[in-house]
Amino acid sequence: MRRKYLLNAACAVCALFAATAWAQEAPTPEQQATEATVNRQAVFRLLGLNMGPIVGMARGAVPFDAAVAERNARRIAMLATMIPERFTAMDTREFTVATEALPVIWEKPEDFAQKAQALEDAANTFAGLAASGDKATTLGGLRAFGGTCGNCHDAYRVDEAH
C-alpha cells in the first residue's frame, strides 16, 4: 500500500513537471509560485512517507525490518539534498500560497541549507546503523536522526499547534 502511494506521488510529481514543460503559454508569476510550492511539498510528502515506517518500527506499530529502515533512511538522505534546491528555485513570500514554510527560510538560506545537510548526514548515519541488522542499535539512533527534522521544523516551519 505504501509502495503504491509512493509510486503515485512520484508519478504525480513527474506529471507536474511534464505538464509545465508542455504548456503553451508561459505561466504567470502566481502560477510559478504555486508550482514551486507544490514541488516543495512533494519532497516533504516523500520524506514523510519514508520516515513513517521507521517511526512505526520505533513505536512497535509495525515489525522491525532493518532492510526497510536502511532503504528508507537512504531515500531520506537523497531527498534532503533537494530541500534547499526546491526553496531557492523560487522565493514565494510575495505570493498567496498554501504553505507551512516561514519567510525566514529566504532570509537565512545558509542556515537552512546546513539543517538540510544535517538531515542528510543523520539519515546516512542511521542507514549505517540499520545496515547492522540489530534492532536495538538501529532504533537507538533514531532520536538523533529525528532530531534533525525537529531542528528544522522549529526554525523554519509554521508551528502546527497554533
DSSP file (Angstrom, degrees, kcal/mol; ACC not computed):
  #  RESIDUE AA STRUCTURE BP1 BP2  ACC     N-H-->O    O-->H-N    N-H-->O    O-->H-N    TCO  KAPPA ALPHA  PHI   PSI    X-CA   Y-CA   Z-CA
    1    1 A M     >        0   0    0      0, 0.0     4,-2.2     0, 0.0     5,-0.1   0.000 360.0 360.0 360.0 -47.8    0.0    0.0    0.0
    2    2 A R  H  >  +     0   0    0      1,-0.2     4,-2.9     2,-0.2     5,-0.2   0.890 360.0  53.6 -66.0 -38.3    2.7    2.5    0.9
    3    3 A R  H  > S+     0   0    0      1,-0.2     4,-2.5     2,-0.2    -1,-0.2   0.910 109.2  49.0 -61.9 -41.7    4.8    1.5   -2.1
    4    4 A K  H  > S+     0   0    0      2,-0.2     4,-2.6     1,-0.2    -2,-0.2   0.910 112.2  48.3 -64.0 -42.6    1.7    2.2   -4.3
    5    5 A Y  H  X S+     0   0    0     -4,-2.2     4,-2.6     2,-0.2    -2,-0.2   0.913 111.7  49.4 -64.4 -42.7    1.2    5.6   -2.7
    6    6 A L  H  X S+     0   0    0     -4,-2.9     4,-2.4     2,-0.2    -2,-0.2   0.911 111.9  48.5 -62.3 -43.2    4.9    6.4   -3.1
    7    7 A L  H  X S+     0   0    0     -4,-2.5     4,-2.5     2,-0.2    -2,-0.2   0.914 111.7  49.6 -63.9 -43.1    4.8    5.4   -6.7
    8    8 A N  H  X S+     0   0    0     -4,-2.6     4,-2.4     2,-0.2    -2,-0.2   0.901 110.8  49.8 -62.7 -41.1    1.6    7.5   -7.3
    9    9 A A  H  X S+     0   0    0     -4,-2.6     4,-2.1     2,-0.2    -2,-0.2   0.915 111.6  48.1 -64.0 -42.7    3.2   10.5   -5.6
   10   10 A A  H  X S+     0   0    0     -4,-2.4     4,-2.3     1,-0.2    -2,-0.2   0.903 111.6  50.1 -64.6 -40.7    6.3   10.2   -7.7
   11   11 A C  H  X S+     0   0    0     -4,-2.5     4,-2.8     2,-0.2    -2,-0.2   0.894 108.8  52.8 -63.7 -39.6    4.2    9.9  -10.9
   12   12 A A  H  X S+     0   0    0     -4,-2.4     4,-2.2     2,-0.2    -2,-0.2   0.908 109.4  48.4 -63.2 -41.8    2.2   13.0   -9.9
   13   13 A V  H  X S+     0   0    0     -4,-2.1     4,-2.2     2,-0.2    -2,-0.2   0.927 113.0  48.0 -63.8 -44.7    5.4   15.0   -9.5
   14   14 A C  H  X S+     0   0    0     -4,-2.3     4,-2.6     1,-0.2    -2,-0.2   0.907 111.1  50.9 -62.4 -42.0    6.7   13.8  -12.9
   15   15 A A  H  X S+     0   0    0     -4,-2.8     4,-2.9     2,-0.2     5,-0.2   0.885 108.2  53.0 -63.1 -38.5    3.3   14.6  -14.5
   16   16 A L  H  X S+     0   0    0     -4,-2.2     4,-2.0     2,-0.2    -1,-0.2   0.927 110.9  46.1 -62.2 -45.6    3.5   18.1  -13.0
   17   17 A F  H  X S+     0   0    0     -4,-2.2     4,-2.1     2,-0.2    -2,-0.2   0.922 114.7  47.6 -62.9 -43.8    7.0   18.7  -14.4
   18   18 A A  H  X S+     0   0    0     -4,-2.6     4,-1.9     1,-0.2    -2,-0.2   0.914 110.5  51.2 -65.4 -43.3    5.9   17.3  -17.8
   19   19 A A  H  X S+     0   0    0     -4,-2.9     4,-0.5     1,-0.2    -1,-0.2   0.886 110.8  49.1 -62.2 -38.8    2.7   19.4  -17.9
   20   20 A T  H >< S+     0   0    0     -4,-2.0     3,-0.9    -5,-0.2    -1,-0.2   0.913 110.1  50.8 -66.0 -42.8    4.7   22.5  -17.2
   21   21 A A  H 3< S+     0   0    0     -4,-2.1    -2,-0.2     1,-0.2    -1,-0.2   0.835 113.9  44.7 -64.3 -32.8    7.2   21.7  -19.9
   22   22 A W  H 3< S+     0   0    0     -4,-1.9    -1,-0.2    -5,-0.1    -2,-0.2   0.451  82.8 128.4 -92.6  -0.6    4.5   21.2  -22.5
   23   23 A A    <<  -     0   0    0     -3,-0.9    -3,-0.1    -4,-0.5    -4,-0.0  -0.262  53.5-145.8 -60.4 140.8    2.4   24.2  -21.5
   24   24 A Q  S    S+     0   0    0      2,-0.1     2,-0.3     0, 0.0    -1,-0.1   0.905  81.2  46.9 -73.8 -43.8    1.5   26.5  -24.5
   25   25 A E  S    S-     0   0    0      1,-0.0     3,-0.1     3,-0.0    -2,-0.0  -0.711  93.9-104.6-102.1 150.8    1.6   29.8  -22.5
   26   26 A A        -     0   0    0     -2,-0.3    -2,-0.1     1,-0.1    -1,-0.0  -0.539  46.8-110.3 -68.1 135.0    4.3   30.9  -20.2
   27   27 A P        -     0   0    0      0, 0.0    -1,-0.1     0, 0.0    -7,-0.0  -0.333  29.7-113.3 -67.9 149.9    3.0   30.6  -16.6
   28   28 A T     >  -     0   0    0      1,-0.1     4,-2.5    -3,-0.1     5,-0.2  -0.320  31.3-104.5 -71.7 163.4    2.2   33.7  -14.6
   29   29 A P  H  > S+     0   0    0      0, 0.0     4,-2.3     0, 0.0     5,-0.2   0.879 124.5  53.4 -57.1 -37.0    4.3   34.6  -11.6
   30   30 A E  H  > S+     0   0    0      2,-0.2     4,-2.3     1,-0.2     5,-0.2   0.906 109.2  47.8 -64.8 -41.4    1.4   33.4   -9.4
   31   31 A Q  H  > S+     0   0    0      2,-0.2     4,-2.6     1,-0.2    -1,-0.2   0.889 110.9  51.6 -65.7 -38.6    1.3   30.1  -11.2
   32   32 A Q  H  X S+     0   0    0     -4,-2.5     4,-2.7     2,-0.2    -2,-0.2   0.904 109.7  49.8 -63.6 -40.9    5.1   29.7  -10.9
   33   33 A A  H  X S+     0   0    0     -4,-2.3     4,-2.1     2,-0.2    -2,-0.2   0.908 111.6  48.3 -64.8 -41.9    4.8   30.4   -7.1
   34   34 A T  H  X S+     0   0    0     -4,-2.3     4,-2.6     2,-0.2    -2,-0.2   0.929 112.8  48.2 -63.2 -45.0    2.0   27.8   -6.8
   35   35 A E  H  X S+     0   0    0     -4,-2.6     4,-2.5     1,-0.2    -2,-0.2   0.910 110.3  51.4 -62.8 -42.7    4.1   25.2   -8.8
   36   36 A A  H  X S+     0   0    0     -4,-2.7     4,-2.1     1,-0.2    -1,-0.2   0.901 111.8  47.8 -61.0 -40.5    7.2   25.9   -6.7
   37   37 A T  H  X S+     0   0    0     -4,-2.1     4,-2.7     2,-0.2    -2,-0.2   0.917 110.7  50.3 -67.1 -44.1    5.2   25.4   -3.5
   38   38 A V  H  X S+     0   0    0     -4,-2.6     4,-1.9     1,-0.2    -2,-0.2   0.905 110.9  50.3 -60.6 -41.8    3.6   22.1   -4.9
   39   39 A N  H  X S+     0   0    0     -4,-2.5     4,-1.5     2,-0.2    -1,-0.2   0.908 110.9  48.4 -64.9 -42.1    7.1   20.9   -5.8
   40   40 A R  H  X S+     0   0    0     -4,-2.1     4,-1.8     1,-0.2     3,-0.3   0.941 111.5  49.9 -61.1 -46.6    8.5   21.7   -2.3
   41   41 A Q  H  X S+     0   0    0     -4,-2.7     4,-2.4     1,-0.2    -1,-0.2   0.830 104.6  58.7 -64.4 -31.8    5.5   20.0   -0.6
   42   42 A A  H  X S+     0   0    0     -4,-1.9     4,-2.2     2,-0.2    -1,-0.2   0.906 104.6  50.7 -63.4 -40.6    6.0   16.9   -2.8
   43   43 A V  H  X S+     0   0    0     -4,-1.5     4,-2.1    -3,-0.3    -2,-0.2   0.928 112.0  47.1 -62.0 -44.3    9.6   16.5   -1.5
   44   44 A F  H  X S+     0   0    0     -4,-1.8     4,-2.4     2,-0.2    -2,-0.2   0.850 108.8  54.4 -69.0 -33.6    8.3   16.7    2.1
   45   45 A R  H  X S+     0   0    0     -4,-2.4     4,-2.5     2,-0.2    -1,-0.2   0.920 109.7  48.0 -63.2 -42.0    5.5   14.2    1.4
   46   46 A L  H  X S+     0   0    0     -4,-2.2     4,-1.7     2,-0.2    -2,-0.2   0.884 109.5  53.1 -66.3 -37.4    8.0   11.8    0.2
   47   47 A L  H  X S+     0   0    0     -4,-2.1     4,-2.1     1,-0.2    -2,-0.2   0.942 111.2  46.8 -59.3 -46.7   10.2   12.4    3.3
   48   48 A G  H  X S+     0   0    0     -4,-2.4     4,-2.4     1,-0.2    -2,-0.2   0.882 108.3  54.8 -63.9 -39.6    7.2   11.7    5.5
   49   49 A L  H  < S+     0   0    0     -4,-2.5    -1,-0.2     1,-0.2    -2,-0.2   0.854 113.4  42.8 -62.8 -33.7    6.3    8.5    3.6
   50   50 A N  H  X S+     0   0    0     -4,-1.7     4,-0.6    -5,-0.2    -2,-0.2   0.804 115.3  47.8 -83.1 -29.5    9.8    7.2    4.1
   51   51 A M  H  X S+     0   0    0     -4,-2.1     4,-2.5    -5,-0.2     3,-0.3   0.820  97.1  74.2 -78.6 -30.6   10.0    8.3    7.8
   52   52 A G  H  X S+     0   0    0     -4,-2.4     4,-2.6     1,-0.2     5,-0.2   0.892  95.8  45.7 -51.5 -51.6    6.6    6.8    8.7
   53   53 A P  H  > S+     0   0    0      0, 0.0     4,-2.1     0, 0.0    -1,-0.2   0.858 112.1  52.9 -63.8 -32.9    7.7    3.2    8.6
   54   54 A I  H  X S+     0   0    0     -4,-0.6     4,-2.0    -3,-0.3    -2,-0.2   0.940 111.9  44.5 -66.3 -46.2   10.8    3.9   10.6
   55   55 A V  H  X S+     0   0    0     -4,-2.5     4,-2.1     1,-0.2     6,-0.2   0.895 110.6  55.9 -63.6 -39.6    8.8    5.7   13.3
   56   56 A G  H  X>S+     0   0    0     -4,-2.6     5,-2.0    -5,-0.3     6,-1.3   0.888 106.8  49.9 -59.3 -39.5    6.2    2.9   13.2
   57   57 A M  H ><5S+     0   0    0     -4,-2.1     3,-0.9     1,-0.2    -1,-0.2   0.916 109.7  50.8 -64.0 -43.2    9.0    0.4   14.0
   58   58 A A  H 3<5S+     0   0    0     -4,-2.0    -2,-0.2     1,-0.3    -1,-0.2   0.855 112.6  46.1 -64.1 -34.4   10.2    2.5   16.9
   59   59 A R  H 3<5S-     0   0    0     -4,-2.1    -1,-0.3    -5,-0.1    -2,-0.2   0.514 112.6-118.6 -86.0  -5.1    6.7    2.7   18.3
   60   60 A G  T <<5S+     0   0    0     -3,-0.9    -3,-0.2    -4,-0.5    -4,-0.1   0.600  81.7 121.1  78.5  10.0    6.2   -1.0   17.8
   61   61 A A  S   <S+     0   0    0     -5,-2.0    -4,-0.2    -6,-0.2    -5,-0.1   0.755  78.5  27.8 -78.1 -24.9    3.3   -0.4   15.4
   62   62 A V  S    S-     0   0    0     -6,-1.3    -2,-0.2    -9,-0.1    -1,-0.1  -0.968  99.8 -92.7-132.3 150.7    5.0   -2.3   12.6
   63   63 A P        -     0   0    0      0, 0.0     2,-0.2     0, 0.0    -6,-0.1  -0.290  48.5-100.0 -62.3 145.2    7.5   -5.1   12.8
   64   64 A F        +     0   0    0     -7,-0.1     2,-0.3    -8,-0.1    71,-0.1  -0.464  43.3 176.3 -65.8 132.6   11.2   -4.1   12.8
   65   65 A D     >  -     0   0    0     -2,-0.2     4,-2.4     1,-0.1     3,-0.3  -0.856  16.1-166.1-141.5 102.0   12.7   -4.6    9.4
   66   66 A A  H  > S+     0   0    0     -2,-0.3     4,-2.8     1,-0.2     5,-0.2   0.855  89.4  55.6 -58.9 -37.4   16.3   -3.4    9.2
   67   67 A A  H  > S+     0   0    0      2,-0.2     4,-2.6     1,-0.2    -1,-0.2   0.903 109.7  45.8 -64.5 -40.9   16.3   -3.5    5.4
   68   68 A V  H  > S+     0   0    0     -3,-0.3     4,-3.0     2,-0.2     5,-0.3   0.919 112.7  50.9 -67.1 -43.3   13.3   -1.2    5.2
   69   69 A A  H  X S+     0   0    0     -4,-2.4     4,-2.2     2,-0.2    -2,-0.2   0.931 113.9  44.3 -59.9 -45.8   14.8    1.2    7.8
   70   70 A E  H  X S+     0   0    0     -4,-2.8     4,-2.3     2,-0.2    -2,-0.2   0.949 115.0  47.7 -64.2 -48.8   18.1    1.3    5.9
   71   71 A R  H  X S+     0   0    0     -4,-2.6     4,-2.1     1,-0.2    -2,-0.2   0.932 114.4  46.0 -58.3 -48.1   16.4    1.8    2.5
   72   72 A N  H  X S+     0   0    0     -4,-3.0     4,-2.4     1,-0.2    -1,-0.2   0.879 110.9  52.3 -66.5 -37.6   14.1    4.5    3.8
   73   73 A A  H  X S+     0   0    0     -4,-2.2     4,-2.3    -5,-0.3    -1,-0.2   0.896 109.1  50.4 -64.8 -39.0   16.9    6.3    5.5
   74   74 A R  H  X S+     0   0    0     -4,-2.3     4,-1.9     2,-0.2    -2,-0.2   0.879 110.0  50.6 -66.6 -36.8   18.9    6.4    2.3
   75   75 A R  H  X S+     0   0    0     -4,-2.1     4,-2.8     2,-0.2    -2,-0.2   0.923 109.3  51.0 -63.7 -43.2   16.0    7.7    0.5
   76   76 A I  H  X S+     0   0    0     -4,-2.4     4,-2.5     1,-0.2    -2,-0.2   0.905 107.6  53.4 -61.3 -41.5   15.6   10.4    3.1
   77   77 A A  H  X S+     0   0    0     -4,-2.3     4,-0.9     1,-0.2    -1,-0.2   0.916 111.4  45.8 -59.2 -42.7   19.2   11.3    2.7
   78   78 A M  H >< S+     0   0    0     -4,-1.9     3,-0.7     1,-0.2     4,-0.4   0.919 112.9  49.0 -67.4 -43.1   18.8   11.7   -1.0
   79   79 A L  H >X S+     0   0    0     -4,-2.8     3,-1.6     1,-0.2     4,-0.6   0.844 100.8  65.9 -65.0 -32.8   15.6   13.8   -0.6
   80   80 A A  H >< S+     0   0    0     -4,-2.5     3,-0.8     1,-0.3    -1,-0.2   0.826  93.0  61.0 -59.4 -31.3   17.3   16.0    1.9
   81   81 A T  T <X S+     0   0    0     -4,-0.9     4,-0.6    -3,-0.7    -1,-0.3   0.756 101.4  54.7 -66.6 -22.2   19.6   17.3   -0.8
   82   82 A M  H <> S+     0   0    0     -3,-1.6     4,-2.5    -4,-0.4    -1,-0.2   0.655  87.1  81.8 -84.7 -16.5   16.6   18.6   -2.7
   83   83 A I  H <X S+     0   0    0     -3,-0.8     4,-1.4    -4,-0.6     5,-0.2   0.956  96.8  36.9 -60.2 -57.4   15.2   20.7    0.2
   84   84 A P  H  > S+     0   0    0      0, 0.0     4,-2.6     0, 0.0     5,-0.2   0.896 115.8  56.6 -63.1 -36.3   17.4   23.8   -0.3
   85   85 A E  H  X S+     0   0    0     -4,-0.6     4,-1.1     1,-0.2    -2,-0.2   0.902 105.6  50.0 -59.3 -42.9   17.2   23.4   -4.0
   86   86 A R  H  < S+     0   0    0     -4,-2.5     4,-0.4     1,-0.2    -1,-0.2   0.821 113.8  45.9 -68.9 -30.1   13.4   23.5   -4.0
   87   87 A F  H >< S+     0   0    0     -4,-1.4     3,-0.6    -5,-0.2    -2,-0.2   0.842 111.7  49.4 -82.2 -33.5   13.3   26.6   -1.9
   88   88 A T  H 3< S+     0   0    0     -4,-2.6     3,-0.2     1,-0.2    -2,-0.2   0.666  93.3  78.1 -77.9 -13.8   16.0   28.5   -3.8
   89   89 A A  T 3< S-     0   0    0     -4,-1.1     2,-0.3     1,-0.3    -1,-0.2   0.860 115.8  -4.8 -60.7 -34.7   14.1   27.7   -7.1
   90   90 A M    <   -     0   0    0     -3,-0.6     2,-0.8    -4,-0.4    -1,-0.3  -0.887  61.1-135.6-163.7 130.4   11.7   30.5   -6.2
   91   91 A D        -     0   0    0     -2,-0.3     3,-0.3    -3,-0.2    -3,-0.1  -0.790  24.7-178.6 -82.9 114.0   11.1   32.8   -3.3
   92   92 A T    >   +     0   0    0     -2,-0.8     3,-1.7     1,-0.2     5,-0.2   0.218  45.7 111.6-102.3  14.2    7.3   32.7   -2.8
   93   93 A R  T 3  S+     0   0    0      1,-0.3    -1,-0.2    10,-0.1     4,-0.1   0.822  76.1  52.7 -60.6 -31.9    7.0   35.1    0.0
   94   94 A E  T 3  S+     0   0    0     -3,-0.3     2,-0.3     2,-0.1    -1,-0.3   0.455 101.1  76.3 -85.8   2.0    5.2   37.8   -2.0
   95   95 A F  S <  S-     0   0    0     -3,-1.7     2,-1.1   -62,-0.0    -3,-0.0  -0.790  84.6-116.4-113.2 154.9    2.5   35.4   -3.2
   96   96 A T        +     0   0    0     -2,-0.3     2,-0.3     2,-0.0    -3,-0.1  -0.776  55.0 150.2 -90.2  98.7   -0.5   33.9   -1.6
   97   97 A V        -     0   0    0     -2,-1.1     2,-0.9    -5,-0.2   -63,-0.0  -0.956  54.0-109.1-129.7 149.2    0.3   30.2   -1.5
   98   98 A A        +     0   0    0     -2,-0.3     2,-0.3     2,-0.0    -2,-0.0  -0.685  63.5 139.2 -79.1 109.2   -0.7   27.5    1.0
   99   99 A T        -     0   0    0     -2,-0.9    -2,-0.0     2,-0.1   -61,-0.0  -0.991  55.4-151.0-151.2 153.8    2.5   26.7    2.8
  100  100 A E        +     0   0    0     -2,-0.3    58,-3.2     2,-0.1     2,-0.3   0.324  65.8 117.8-102.5   2.8    3.9   26.0    6.2
  101  101 A A  B     -A  157   0A   0     56,-0.2    56,-0.2     1,-0.0    -2,-0.1  -0.538  62.0-135.1 -74.2 131.5    7.2   27.5    5.2
  102  102 A L    >   -     0   0    0     54,-2.2     3,-1.9    -2,-0.3     4,-0.3  -0.616  17.5-120.2 -84.0 147.0    8.2   30.5    7.3
  103  103 A P  T >> S+     0   0    0      0, 0.0     3,-1.5     0, 0.0     4,-0.6   0.746 104.8  78.7 -57.7 -24.4    9.6   33.6    5.4
  104  104 A V  H >> S+     0   0    0      1,-0.3     4,-2.0     2,-0.2     3,-0.5   0.717  75.2  77.5 -60.7 -19.8   12.9   33.3    7.4
  105  105 A I  H <4 S+     0   0    0     -3,-1.9    -1,-0.3     1,-0.3     7,-0.2   0.916  99.1  41.3 -54.3 -43.5   13.9   30.4    5.0
  106  106 A W  H <4 S+     0   0    0     -3,-1.5    -1,-0.3    -4,-0.3    -2,-0.2   0.597 112.9  55.0 -84.1 -10.4   14.8   33.0    2.4
  107  107 A E  H << S+     0   0    0     -4,-0.6    -1,-0.2    -3,-0.5    -2,-0.2   0.720 119.7  30.0 -88.8 -24.8   16.4   35.3    4.9
  108  108 A K     X  +     0   0    0     -4,-2.0     4,-2.4    -3,-0.1    -1,-0.2  -0.464  69.2 154.0-131.0  59.9   18.8   32.6    6.2
  109  109 A P  H  > S+     0   0    0      0, 0.0     4,-2.5     0, 0.0     5,-0.2   0.831  73.0  54.8 -63.2 -31.6   19.4   30.3    3.3
  110  110 A E  H  > S+     0   0    0      2,-0.2     4,-2.1     1,-0.2     5,-0.1   0.932 110.9  44.2 -67.7 -43.6   22.8   29.2    4.5
  111  111 A D  H  > S+     0   0    0      2,-0.2     4,-2.1     1,-0.2    -1,-0.2   0.909 113.4  51.9 -65.7 -41.3   21.5   28.1    7.9
  112  112 A F  H  X S+     0   0    0     -4,-2.4     4,-1.9    -7,-0.2    -2,-0.2   0.923 110.5  48.1 -59.8 -45.0   18.5   26.4    6.2
  113  113 A A  H  X S+     0   0    0     -4,-2.5     4,-2.3     1,-0.2    -1,-0.2   0.868 109.0  54.4 -64.8 -36.4   20.9   24.5    3.8
  114  114 A Q  H  X S+     0   0    0     -4,-2.1     4,-2.3     2,-0.2    -1,-0.2   0.881 106.9  50.9 -64.9 -37.0   23.0   23.5    6.8
  115  115 A K  H  X S+     0   0    0     -4,-2.1     4,-1.9     2,-0.2    -1,-0.2   0.885 109.8  49.7 -68.5 -37.2   19.9   22.0    8.5
  116  116 A A  H  X S+     0   0    0     -4,-1.9     4,-2.3     2,-0.2    -2,-0.2   0.892 110.5  50.9 -65.6 -38.5   19.1   20.1    5.3
  117  117 A Q  H  X S+     0   0    0     -4,-2.3     4,-2.8     1,-0.2    -2,-0.2   0.890 107.1  53.7 -65.1 -38.4   22.7   18.8    5.3
  118  118 A A  H  X S+     0   0    0     -4,-2.3     4,-2.7     2,-0.2    -1,-0.2   0.889 108.1  50.4 -62.9 -38.4   22.4   17.8    8.9
  119  119 A L  H  X S+     0   0    0     -4,-1.9     4,-2.7     2,-0.2     5,-0.2   0.932 110.8  48.9 -63.7 -45.2   19.3   15.7    7.9
  120  120 A E  H  X S+     0   0    0     -4,-2.3     4,-2.3     2,-0.2    -2,-0.2   0.939 113.6  46.3 -59.1 -47.2   21.2   14.1    5.1
  121  121 A D  H  X S+     0   0    0     -4,-2.8     4,-2.3     1,-0.2    -2,-0.2   0.922 114.0  47.7 -62.4 -45.0   24.1   13.3    7.3
  122  122 A A  H  X S+     0   0    0     -4,-2.7     4,-2.8     1,-0.2    -1,-0.2   0.882 110.9  51.9 -65.4 -37.9   21.9   11.9   10.1
  123  123 A A  H  X S+     0   0    0     -4,-2.7     4,-2.5     2,-0.2    -1,-0.2   0.913 110.7  47.6 -64.6 -41.9   19.9    9.8    7.6
  124  124 A N  H  X S+     0   0    0     -4,-2.3     4,-1.9    -5,-0.2    -2,-0.2   0.894 112.3  49.5 -66.2 -38.8   23.1    8.3    6.3
  125  125 A T  H  X S+     0   0    0     -4,-2.3     4,-1.9     2,-0.2    -2,-0.2   0.934 112.1  48.1 -63.3 -45.6   24.3    7.6    9.8
  126  126 A F  H  X S+     0   0    0     -4,-2.8     4,-2.7     1,-0.2    -2,-0.2   0.902 108.5  54.2 -61.9 -41.5   21.0    6.0   10.7
  127  127 A A  H  X S+     0   0    0     -4,-2.5     4,-2.0     1,-0.2    -1,-0.2   0.892 106.7  52.6 -59.7 -39.4   21.1    3.9    7.5
  128  128 A G  H  X S+     0   0    0     -4,-1.9     4,-0.5     2,-0.2    -1,-0.2   0.885 109.6  48.4 -63.6 -38.5   24.6    2.6    8.5
  129  129 A L  H >< S+     0   0    0     -4,-1.9     3,-1.2     1,-0.2     5,-0.5   0.912 110.8  50.7 -66.4 -41.9   23.2    1.6   11.9
  130  130 A A  H >< S+     0   0    0     -4,-2.7     3,-1.9     1,-0.3    -2,-0.2   0.841  98.7  66.4 -64.7 -32.5   20.2   -0.1   10.2
  131  131 A A  H 3< S+     0   0    0     -4,-2.0    -1,-0.3     1,-0.3    -2,-0.2   0.743  88.8  68.0 -61.9 -21.7   22.7   -2.0    7.9
  132  132 A S  T << S-     0   0    0     -3,-1.2    -1,-0.3    -4,-0.5    -2,-0.2   0.775  99.9-138.1 -67.2 -24.5   23.9   -3.8   11.1
  133  133 A G    <   +     0   0    0     -3,-1.9     2,-0.5    -4,-0.4   -67,-0.2   0.370  59.2 132.0  82.9  -6.1   20.6   -5.5   11.3
  134  134 A D     >  -     0   0    0     -5,-0.5     4,-2.6     1,-0.2    -1,-0.3  -0.704  48.1-154.7 -86.9 122.1   20.4   -5.0   15.0
  135  135 A K  H  > S+     0   0    0     -2,-0.5     4,-3.0     1,-0.2     5,-0.3   0.925  92.4  47.7 -60.7 -48.9   17.1   -3.6   16.2
  136  136 A A  H  > S+     0   0    0      1,-0.2     4,-1.8     2,-0.2    -1,-0.2   0.912 114.7  46.2 -62.8 -43.5   18.4   -2.0   19.4
  137  137 A T  H  > S+     0   0    0      2,-0.2     4,-0.8     1,-0.2    -1,-0.2   0.932 116.1  46.2 -63.8 -45.7   21.4   -0.3   17.6
  138  138 A T  H >< S+     0   0    0     -4,-2.6     3,-1.3    -9,-0.2     4,-0.2   0.971 116.8  40.8 -62.9 -55.9   19.1    0.9   14.8
  139  139 A L  H >< S+     0   0    0     -4,-3.0     3,-1.2     1,-0.3     4,-0.4   0.773 106.5  65.9 -68.6 -24.1   16.3    2.2   16.9
  140  140 A G  H 3< S+     0   0    0     -4,-1.8     3,-0.3    -5,-0.3     4,-0.3   0.765 100.8  51.3 -65.0 -24.4   18.8    3.7   19.4
  141  141 A G  T <X S+     0   0    0     -3,-1.3     4,-1.6    -4,-0.8    -1,-0.2   0.447  86.2  88.2 -89.9  -1.1   20.0    6.0   16.6
  142  142 A L  H <> S+     0   0    0     -3,-1.2     4,-3.4    -4,-0.2     5,-0.3   0.863  78.2  60.4 -68.9 -35.7   16.5    7.2   15.8
  143  143 A R  H  > S+     0   0    0     -4,-0.4     4,-2.0    -3,-0.3    -1,-0.2   0.925 108.0  44.2 -59.9 -45.3   16.4   10.1   18.3
  144  144 A A  H  > S+     0   0    0     -4,-0.3     4,-1.0     2,-0.2    -1,-0.2   0.906 116.0  48.4 -65.0 -41.0   19.4   11.8   16.7
  145  145 A F  H >X S+     0   0    0     -4,-1.6     3,-0.9     1,-0.2     4,-0.7   0.960 114.7  43.5 -63.3 -53.3   18.0   11.2   13.2
  146  146 A G  H 3X S+     0   0    0     -4,-3.4     4,-2.0     1,-0.2     3,-0.5   0.802 104.2  66.7 -64.2 -29.7   14.6   12.5   14.1
  147  147 A G  H 3X S+     0   0    0     -4,-2.0     4,-2.5    -5,-0.3    -1,-0.2   0.821  93.1  59.3 -62.0 -31.1   16.1   15.5   16.0
  148  148 A T  H <X S+     0   0    0     -4,-1.0     4,-1.3    -3,-0.9    -1,-0.2   0.857 105.1  50.1 -67.9 -32.3   17.4   16.9   12.8
  149  149 A C  H  X S+     0   0    0     -4,-0.7     4,-2.6    -3,-0.5     3,-0.3   0.956 111.8  47.8 -64.9 -49.8   13.9   17.0   11.4
  150  150 A G  H  X S+     0   0    0     -4,-2.0     4,-2.9     1,-0.2    -2,-0.2   0.863 105.5  58.2 -61.2 -38.6   12.7   18.8   14.5
  151  151 A N  H  X S+     0   0    0     -4,-2.5     4,-1.2     1,-0.2    -1,-0.2   0.903 111.7  41.6 -59.0 -41.2   15.5   21.3   14.5
  152  152 A C  H  X S+     0   0    0     -4,-1.3     4,-2.9    -3,-0.3     5,-0.3   0.911 113.5  52.1 -73.3 -42.7   14.5   22.5   11.1
  153  153 A H  H  X S+     0   0    0     -4,-2.6     4,-1.8     1,-0.2    -2,-0.2   0.914 106.8  54.7 -59.4 -42.4   10.8   22.4   11.8
  154  154 A D  H  < S+     0   0    0     -4,-2.9    -1,-0.2     1,-0.2    -2,-0.2   0.868 119.8  30.9 -59.6 -37.6   11.3   24.6   14.9
  155  155 A A  H  < S+     0   0    0     -4,-1.2    -2,-0.2    -5,-0.2    -1,-0.2   0.781 132.2  24.9 -92.4 -29.2   13.1   27.3   13.0
  156  156 A Y  H  < S+     0   0    0     -4,-2.9   -54,-2.2    -5,-0.1     2,-0.4   0.365 102.9  72.2-127.3   5.4   11.5   27.2    9.5
  157  157 A R  B  < S-A  101   0A   0     -4,-1.8   -56,-0.2    -5,-0.3     3,-0.0  -0.964  82.8-100.7-128.3 144.1    8.0   25.7    9.7
  158  158 A V        -     0   0    0    -58,-3.2     2,-0.5    -2,-0.4    -2,-0.1  -0.339  45.5-109.2 -57.1 133.8    4.8   27.1   11.0
  159  159 A D    >   -     0   0    0      1,-0.2     3,-1.6    -5,-0.1    -1,-0.1  -0.571  23.3-151.4 -69.7 117.9    4.0   25.6   14.4
  160  160 A E  T 3  S+     0   0    0     -2,-0.5    -1,-0.2     1,-0.3    -2,-0.1   0.663  88.5  71.8 -67.5 -15.8    1.1   23.3   13.8
  161  161 A A  T 3         0   0    0      1,-0.2    -1,-0.3    -3,-0.0    -2,-0.1   0.675 360.0 360.0 -73.8 -15.4   -0.1   23.8   17.4
  162  162 A H    <         0   0    0     -3,-1.6    -1,-0.2     0, 0.0    -2,-0.2   0.434 360.0 360.0-107.9 360.0   -1.2   27.3   16.5
